[in-house]
Amino acid sequence: MYGWFWRHLPGNTWVRAAISIVLALIVVYLLFQYVFPWAEPLLPFNDVTVDGGSGGAAG
């Protein structure tokens, strides 16, 4: 898959590398701005149960 992207990018190696970095940054930006906030309520990571039982360090 990455080879297919690399072959279809225009320019020499340096231009292709710069375009690849920009595309990767765009993907990361879109993930953090749109996908992760949308998916956060659907994930169970905030469902934490803390009980007062024994077995832990007192603090």
Number of C-alpha atoms within 10 A of each C-alpha: 5 6 7 8 10 14 10 9 14 10 11 8 11 9 12 17 14 11 16 15 12 12 12 12 12 11 12 12 12 12 13 11 11 10 12 11 11 12 9 11 10 8 9 8 8 8 7 7 5 6 6 6 6 7 6 7 5 5 3
